Amino acid sequence: MSNTINWGILSTGAIASCFARNLAASKTGKLLAVSSREKAKADKFAAEFKASRSYGSYEELLADKEVQAVYISPPHPLHAEWTIKALEAKKHVLVEKPIGLNQYQAMAMIEAARVNGMMLMEAFMYRCHPQTAKLVELVRDKAIGEVRMIRASFGWHGGFNATSRIYNNDMGGGGIMDVGCYCASIARLVAGANLGKAFAEPTHVSGTAHLGETGVDEWAIASLKFPGDVVAQLSTSVSMNQENVVTLYGSAGKIVLPNPWVANREKAENGKIIVTKGKETEEIDIPATVTSFTYEADVFGNAVLAGKQEAPSPAMTWDDSMGNIRTLDRWREAVGLTFNIEKPETFAKTTIRNVPLKRNTQTNMKYGRIPGIDKQMSRLVMGCDNQQTFPQATVIFDDWYEKGGNAFDTSFIYGGGRQEQLLGAWMEHRGVRDECVTIVKGLHTPDTYPARLAHELPKSLERLRTTYTDLYVMHRDNPKVPVGEFVSVINDHIKAGRVKVWGGSNWTPERFEEAVTYAKKNGLQAPVAVSNNFSLARMLNPIWDGCIASSDDRYQAWHTAHKNDIVLLPWSSQARGFFVPGLASPDKTADKEMTRTWYSEGNFERQKRAFTLAEKKKVAPINIALAYVLCQPFPTFPLIGPRQLSETRTSLPALDIQLTENELKWLDLQSDKL
């Protein structure tokens, strides 16, 4: 790359004009191309700002190989789609704030930047003005002692127009997303600087707002609490003017930023910070030679030219952007604001990239079969136990399906039924129920009785919006109940078409064989699946009461003996991160559950050997741990529970690792020679 970056601008709105105007003063970049959905608008924009190329579609601009960086500024709901498409087209991206509609869109955007090796930055221009750097310096140097309270406001009167982006619910309108995001970002910045960090995340977010006739917040406030007992009050509006001032109150004084957002679009604005300690007041002037928007273009440009994917703080890093959008999500939740396009009934029929959902034919996913299920099942199973919202579930499940995953595990009790509801809504919305293998668990302690099935199973199917489940797994066993009662009642549901095949989770081999014997003797369907814990690290103490692990020698021998008729669906198949470097070690005991469940001399030796073999095979240690489960002499379908797209991506390489019998024994301490 040369010392000058060729920019393309996607969209021709007011903020795009502002960026184009101020890009002219940039030391690192120049405007090459502009695109609009109307060619005439693109032509007019190009003529005004001296761009040599104009396009009548966004796709054409992204196809231009000489465009190196793209400024993305269409309405909020389009940020994620076009950012991801631009990154996939190998363009660096500066995307207008807020980065996306919610944290799950932001997660997908950052994942795309990471995978494609491109620069991505959220355009909070004030973060690039020297005033903000000086503010951070003052806070870190304890100019007013310890910061105790932050007050930040940003409000303006846009004039009501129900169809404008500011007031339009379908366009992500309202004050919180439009300018409240500035208040959240500076509060997090200051709270972090107070601790000597780049930013801090609030431990508490509450708020209230006036939701107008279009369903968006016209004015809103939020109360935040940060580590160190720093509290913040934020206020925002799009239908009334505010002072637009930031004030910090500390143990030894206060700091006032009369013009915190330095948002002049036409000319450079010097910064000013007023520091008061006792009776003394100092006004600190911060010279500026260009606008915040030009500073922003050069902060971004210098990072690109240096081969970076992120700009240095106080510009927005990926983690900073994720934290900010999470704070906005919590603020919106507190005031009761959900955008229509986030709801299942009005959610887009296409993926976040605005394309139909389909499997990637280049995926490395592997498949197998469970006896009695008439479709192939991905060797890895998505554990549905941590999704909270439909946007989150959709981003995670779409990505899983695109990568070849079609197996999903959930339970009657997870999230009080929320996980089943989200999975069901997603399958119906995407029209993929017939391609998916669903695993439904029920009869959890204390409701582990056969009669309970008549209540739970119909409710699970209703939540899942389906008439049957491919596999039903009894979540716990109750040895006080004769096993024949469980076998008989599940077979009633099999005959009724509600269940294809069944199994047991946290069942002993003896109990399982007793069920098989009873079923065969009475002409009933026998269980075909066990879902116990199984991982390279052996579980010392149950994670939850009633849990059983299949990792010891006796259980492994039993699974091997029954490899033709019983499959194992291991939960916590990666020992909950025990094999992630730096996460678990003898001196790290803060995570009490990790310590109680996995910490032993034997497991740390297994961890050491996994690290050694990973280095030899040039893979991640966590992939060795998962490959250990996948490469057993008996069939396994490990459950994984990714909370981030990156966790899904980094789990899949395990599918390509083939471990020999000797390597399996060596990893499990059954052999001393590798």
N, C-alpha and C positions, 0 to 999 in steps of 0.2 A: 504494500500500500504506500502511496506517495504521502507527502506531508499535508495534503489537503484532501478532505473527505467530500465525496460527491453525495449531496443530500437529495432525497425525494420527499415530497410532502403529500401525505394521503389525506385528502379532504381540503376544502377551500373556505372554511368558515372564518369567523373573526379571529379566533386564537391562532389559526393557521396563517392568516395574514400577518399577525403580530410576530410569529416566529420567523416568517420569511423576511419581514422587514429588518428584524434584528440579527438574522443570520448574516446579513450583508456586512456587518462589522466584525464577524467572527475571524479569528486567526487560524482556525483549524478546518473550516468547512465552507463550501459554497453550494448554492442551490442549482441543481441540475435539472430536476423534473418535478412536475406536479400532476396529481390525478384527481379527477372528480367523476361522479356518476353521470355528469353532463359535460360533454366535450367543450361546449361553449364556455362554461364556467372555468374549466381548466385553461382554456386558451386565454381568457381574460386575465386570470390570475398569473399565468406565465408571462404575459406581456407586462403586467404591472411590476412584477418582481424580478424580471429579467431571467426567467428560467428558459433554457433552450429547448426543453421538451415538455409536451403536455399530453396527457392521456385521458381518454373518456371512460376509463375503468380502473379500479384499484389493481386488478390482476395484471394489466399491461405495465403498470409502473413496477410491480414486483418482478416482472419478467425482464426488465431492463438490467442487463448485467453490469452496466457502468454505475448504477445507483448502489452506493455502498451502505448508506444509512437512511432510515426512514423515520420521519416524524409523523406520528399517528394521532389524529385529533378529531375523529368523528364523534358522535354522541356516545355516552358511556357504554351502552349495550354492545357496541361494535368494537370496543377496545380489545377484548380477548381474541375474537375471531381474527382480526387483521394483524394483531401483534404476532400471534402464532404463525399465521401464514407468511408474514414477513420474515420471521426467524427461520422458518423452514426453507424460505427462498434465499437464505444465507445473507440477510440484511441485518445490520445492527439497528436497534429500535430504541427510540425515545418516545414514550407513550404518555399522553396527557394524563394528569391526575383526574379522578382516582384511577389507579392502575386497572381495575376491573369493577364489576358490580359487587363482587363479594370475594372472600378469601379463597374460595375454591377455583374461581376463574384465575385469580392471581397465581395460585399454585400451578395451574396448567401452563400459564404463560412463562413462569420462571423455569419450569421443567423443560419447556421448549427451548429456552435460551441455553440451558445447561446442556441438553442433548445435542444442540446444533452448534455449540461453541461460539455463540454470538453475544455481543453486548446488549444489555437491556437495562433501561433506567426509567423510573417514573419521574415525570416532569414537574417537580415542585421547584420552580425557578428560584424562590427566595432562599432555598437551601444552598444555592451556588453564589449568592451575593456575599461579599466580604463582611457585611454586617453580621451575618449568621455565624461565621467562623469566629468573629470577635466575641459574640455572645457566649458561645461554647467555651472560649478561653476564660472569660470572666467567671463563669459558673464553676469551671474546673479549678480555677485559682482561688475559689472561695471569696470572691470580691464582696459578697454580702453574707458571708458565713454559709451555713447550710440552708439550702432552699427548702422552704416549708409549704409555700402555696404559689400556685400559678393561675393567672387569669388571662384567658385569651379569647378574643372576639373577632369575628369576621362576618359582617352582615351587610346586605345592600338591598335596595328596593328595585326589583326588576320589572314592576308593573305586571299585573296579572294577565296572563294569556294562557288559557287552558291547553292550547296545542303546542306551546313553546317547550323546548327541552327542559327548562327550569321547573315547569309545573306539571310536566307529563310523566305520569307514573310509569308508563311503558318505556320511557327513555331514561329511567333512573334519576328522575328529577328530585328536587328538594334541596334544602340548605345543607344538610349533613354531608351529602355526597359532593355538592358543588363547591362549598367553601368551608364547611365545618371540618373537612379533611385537613385543612391548613392548621386549624386550632389543635386537632389531635396530634398532628405531626410535630408541632413545636413543643407541645407539652411533653411528649415522649422524648424528644431531643433533650430538653432541659432536665427532665427527671433522670435521664441517663447520664448527662454531663455531671450532675450532682454526685453521681456514684463513680465518676471516672470512666464511664462507658459511652459508647456511641449513641445509645438510646436505651430506654427502659420500657417494659410493658406494664400496663396497669393491672393491679390485682383485683380491682373493683371498678365496674362501670355501671352507672345508673343515669337516668335522664328522663326528661319529659318534653313534649312538643305539642304544637298545634298542627294537626293534620287537616289540610284544607279540603275543599270539595273534590279535588282531583286525587286525593289520597296520599299526597306527599307532605313532608314537613315544611311549613312556611316559616316557622321560627322554632328553635329548639335549644335546649341547654343540656349539658352533661356534667356529671360529677365523677371524677376519677381519683383513684388512690394508687400510689406507686410504692415500690420498696423504699425504705427509708422514711416512711410516713409522710411523703410528699403528697399533697392533695392538689387537685386542679379543677377549675370551673371553666367550662367552655360554653360559648354561646355563638349561635349562627342564625342566619335568616336570609331569605330571598324576597321578602315582602316588607322589609323595613330596614332603614339604615342604622348602623351601630358605630361606635367609636373606632373600632378596628385597631385596638391597642393590645399589647401584651405587657403584663406586669408580673414581676417575680418578687415575692416577699421572702426574705431570708432571716436568719437569726441575728444578723448584724446590719440589716438595711434592705433596700429594695432596688430593683432595676426596672426601668420603663423603656419599652420600645415604642415610640410614638408612631412609627411607620414600619411595623414588623414584616409586612409582605412585599415591600419595595416593588410594587407591581406596575410602575409606570411603563407603558408600552411604547412611548415615543422617545424618551430621553433618559439619560443616566440620572439616577438618584443617589446622592450621598446617604450613607447610613448615619443614624444618630442613636446612641445609647445613653440614657440618663441614669447615673448611679448615685444613690443617696445613702449616706451612712451618718446617722446622727443628724447634726445640723449642716453637714457638708454635702454639697451636691456637685457632681462632676458631669459635664456633658462631653461625651466622647464622639468625635466626628470620624466617620469612616469614609474616606474618599472612594468614589466609584467613577470609572472612566467609560463604562458602557452600561446598558440596562441589565436587569437580572436575566432576561431571556438570552442575551448574548453571552453572559457569564455561563449560563446553563449549557449553551451549545458548545462552548469551549471546554467546560469540565467534562462533558460527554466525549467530545472530540479527542481530548488529550488522553482519556482512558482508552479509547479505540486505538489511537496511534501507538499507545504503549502496549497493545496486545492484551488489554484487560477485558473482562466481561462485566465488571462492576466499577463504578466510580468510587473514589474514597469519600467517606463521611466528612462533612455533614450532608453531602449529596445523598440521594436515596439509594442505599444498597438493597439487595434482594430481601434480606432478613428484615430490614427497616420497613420496606414496602409491605411485606407480609404482616408485620406487627401492626402497621397503621390500618390496613384494611380489616384486620381482625377487630381492632378497636371500633371502627365504623360499623362493622356487623353487630357488635355488642350494643352500640349506641342505638342503632336502628331497632334491634330487638327490644331494648328497654322502652322505646317509645311506641312500639307496635307497628313498625313500618316494614312490610314485606312487599317487594315489587311484584306486580302481577306476573311478570315473566319468570319469576322464581318459583311460582306455584305449580304443582304437578298438572293441574287442569289446563294451564295456559303455557306450559313450558314448551320450548322449541322442540319440534320433532327431529331436528338434526343435532349433530354433536356440537361441541363448543367451536369447532372449525366450520360450522354451518354446512356440513356434508352428511349424507345418510350414514348411519351406523353400519359398519361391515367389518368382518375380520380381515386382518392384514395377512395376505397370503405368504408373506416372508417371515412370519413369526416362527420362533423356535419352540413353541409350545409342543409338548408331547401329550399323547392321549392313551387311554386304556379303557377297560370296561369293567363294570360291576355286574356279576351274574344276575340276570333278571331285568336289567335296564337295557332297552333296545337302542341306545345311542352312545356314541363315544363320549368320554368324559375327560376333561383336562386333568393332567396328573397333579396339578396344583389346584387347590380349592380356595376361593375367596371367602374368608370368614367375615360375615356381616354382623358385626357386634359393636361397631364404633361410629357409624354414620349418624349424624344428627339432623341433617336437613336434606331436602330433595336435591338442591344444587350440588351438595357435597356427594351424595350417593351417585348422582348422574355422572359427575366428572370421574369418580373412582371406577364405577361399573362400566361406563363407556370405554375407558382406557383398558380395563381388564378384558372386555369382550374383543376390542380391536387387537389386543395382543394374543388372542386365541383362547382366553379363559372362558369356560362356559359352565363351570361348577360353582355353586354358591351354598354356603352353610349358614343356617341361622337357627334361632330357637324361640319357642313360645315366650320365654321370659326376657329375652334381650330387649333392653330399653322399654320394658312394659309393653312390648308388641310393636314398638316403633321400627325396629329393624326389619321385621317382616313386612310392615306396611310400605317402607321405602323400597325394598326389593320388589315387592309386588307392583307398586306404581311404576317403577322403572321398566320391568319386563313388559307390562301392558303398554306403556308409553312408547317403548321401542319395538314392540311387536316381536319379541324374541323368546317368548315362553317355551315354544316347542324345541328351540335349539339349546335351552338351558337345562342343566341337571340341578334340581333343587334338593337340598338336604334339610329336613325339618326335624328339630329336636323338641322333645316335650317330656312331661312327667319328671320334672325336677323336684328335688327335695324342697318342701315336705309333702308334695303332692304326687308321690311315686306310688300310685295305685291304679290298677287296670281301669276302674270305672272313670277315672279322671280323663282318660283318652277321649271319651265321648264329648267332653266339654272342650278340650284344648284343640284337637285336630280340626274340627270344623271351623273354629275361630282362626286358626293359623291359615287355613286355606282361603278363608274370606279375606284376611289381611293380604295374602299373597295374590289375590285375584285369580285364582286357579282352582280347578276341580280336583287336582291330585298333586301329590308330591312324589318325586322319583324314589326318594329314600326317606324313610322315617326312622329316626334313631331315638331310643329311650335314653333320656339325658342322664339318668341315674338308675341304679338297681335298688330293689327293696327285698333283701333276702328273706324277710318275714312273710312275703307273699309267695305262694307256690308258683314256680316259673310257668307252669301250664296255663295259669290265668292270664299272664301277659301274652303268651303265644296265641291263645284263643282269641283274645279281644283284638289284637292287631290283625289277625287273619280275617276277622269280621270286616274290618275296614279295607283290607286288601280285596275281599270279595265284592265290596261295594264300589270299588274303583277309585278309592281315595288315596291308596298307597300302592306303589309298584313292588318295592322290596323293603326290608327292615333290618335293623341291627340295634346294638346297644352301646352306649357310651359309659365308660367307667364300670365295665363288667369284667369279672374274673373269667379265666378260661373254663373253670369248673362250672360256673353258672351258665356260660355260653353253651358248653357242650350239653348240659342238661336241657337247655331250650331246644337244641338241635335234635336231641333224642326224642323229646316229647313231640316235636312237630312231625318227625318222620313216622313215629308210631301212630299218630292220629291223622295222617294224611294232610297235614297243614304245611304252609310255607315256613321253612326254617330261616333263621337270621343269617345274613350274608356279610355283615359289616360290623367291625368293632371300631369305636372311636375313643381310644385311650391316648394318654400322653406317650409320645415316643420321640426322642431326640438323641443327638450325640451326647449331650450332657444328661446325666441321669438325675431324675427328680428325687431329692432327698426327703423333702416334706411336701405334702400335697399343697398346691397353690390354693385350692378351695377344698372345703370339707367334702369327703366322699370321692375324691379324684383318685384314679388309678393310672399308673404308668406301665407301659409294656416294654420298658427298656432293659430289664434285667435278663439274664441268660435263660431263665425258665420260660418267660413270656416269649422271647425271641424264638426259642426252639418250638414252642407251640404254634406260633404264626407260620414258621417254616413248614411244619408238618401239615398245616391246613392251607397251604398257599394256593391250592386249586379251587377252594370253595369259600374262602373267607378273605376279605380285604381289610386293611387297616387304614383308617383315616386319622392320622396323628394330629392332635392339637398341641400348641406350643412347640411346633416342629423345629423351630430355630432357637428354642430355649430362651425366648423372649429377649433376644439381643445379647446373650451371654458370650457369643463369639464375635461381636463387633469390637474391634480394637479400641481400647481405652474406656469401654463401658463397664466391664467387670474385671476386677483384680482383687487380690486379698486385702489390699489397703483401702479399697473403696467399699464402704459399708453403709453409706447413706440410704441406699435403696434396700429397705429391710426385707421386702418380698424377694428380691433377687438374692439377697444374702441367705435367707432362710431356705429358699427352694433349691438353689444351685451350687452354693459355695461349699466345696469339698476339695481335698487334696487330689482325688481322682479326677474330678471335673476340670480342675485347673491344669492337670497334665493333659487331658483331652483337648483343652483349649490350646495349650502350647503346641500339641501335635497338629491341630487344625491349622494354626498359623504357619507352621513349618511346611506342611503340604500345600497350603495356599501359595506360599512364596515359590515353591517348586513348580506349581502348575500355572503361576501368574494369574491367579484369581483372588477374590476376596475370601477371607476366612469364613464369613457367613455363608458363602456359596458352598464351601466344603462341608459345613455342618448340614446344610439342606440336602446336598448330594448324598451324604451318608444315609439320610432317611429314604431318598429316592432309589438308591442302589441296593437295597436289601434283597435277599433271595426270596422274599415274599412280597406280594403286591401292596403298594402304599400309595395313598393320595393325600399328601400333606396339606393341612390347613394353614394358610398364612393370613395375617390380618393387617395389611398395609393401611396406614393412616395418611400416607403421602404418596403421590405418584412415583416419587423417587424410590420409595420402598418396594413398590411393585417392580419397577425397572431393575433394581439391583438384586432382586430375588431370582429373576428369570435365568441368569447365566448358569445357575445350578443344574438346569435341565440338560446342559451340554457337557456336564462333567461325568465321566465314567470312572468309577472307583473299582479297583480290583478286589477280589476276596481278601487278599493280604492287606491291602490298604484299609479296608473296612475293619479288619481285626486289629491292625496297628492303631488306628484312631481310637478304638474302643478298649485299648490296653490289653487286648487278647494276644498280642504278639509284640516282641521287642525289636523286631527288624522290619524296616520299611522296604 
